[in-house]
Amino acid sequence: MAEKNEGKKKGFEAPGTFALVFIFFAWFVIMYIIAWTSLSRVWPVQ
């Protein structure tokens, strides 16, 4: 039974996907901030 688990990798197996997720998340946050900044200039709150 111990021989079956020896061939499997342990740990995180998709570092490229992990990096792409963080790049997309950073892009989303930056675009969200830019959108709200632009909107606050167009629609001033009184």
N, C-alpha and C positions, 0 to 999 in steps of 0.2 A: 504494500500500500504506500509506503514512503517513496517508492520509485516514481509513482505517478505525478507527484508534486514537484519533483526536481527539475523537470523541463520547463515549467511555467515561470514567467518573469514575475518578480514581486515589485510592487511600487507603481509609480505612475508611468503609463505606457504611451501617452500621446502628448509630448511636450509642445509640438507644433500647434495642436489644437488649443492647448492651454494658452499659448502666446497669442494666438489669433483672438481668443475670447477677451483677453485683457486689452488688446489693441482696439477691438470694437467697443468695449466698455469705455475706454478713455475717449475715443472719438464721440461716442454718444453723450458723455458728460460735457465735453467741450461744446458740442453743437447745442445742447440743452441750455448751457449758460449763455452762449451767443444769442440764441433765440429769445430768451427772457430779457437780455440786455437790450436787444433791438426793439422788442415789444415795449419795454419801459420807456424808451425814448419816443416812440410813436404815440403811445397812450399815457400821457401824464396823469398821475393820480392827484386829485385835488383835495 
